[in-house]
Amino acid sequence: MSLSKHTKAELLEMLTSQGIDAKSTMKKAELI
């Protein structure tokens, strides 16, 4: 399933809020 940029942004914010490094989150977003 392809996620929109807005959806990716929301995931990044949610993951970052949980204390996950932004770099690791971005790598995961690229795989999506």
N, C-alpha and C positions, 0 to 999 in steps of 0.2 A: 504493500500500500504506500503510495506516495503522499508525503505530508507537505502541507503548504508552508511557506516561510513563516507565517504567523504561528502555525502550530509548533514549528521547530523552536521559535523564540519562546513560546510558553514553556516548552519542555526544558529549555536551557535555564529559564528563570526558576522553574520548580526544582530542578536538580541542583542548581547553584544554591538555592535557599536551604537545601538539605546539607550543604557543606561540601559538595563535590566540586573539585577544581574545574574552572571554566574550560581549560585546555582539554581535559579528558571528556568533558561534556560535548565540546565541539567535535571531537573525533567521533564520538558516538552518533552525533547528528549527521555527520557526513555519510555514515554507513546507512542511515535511514533513507 
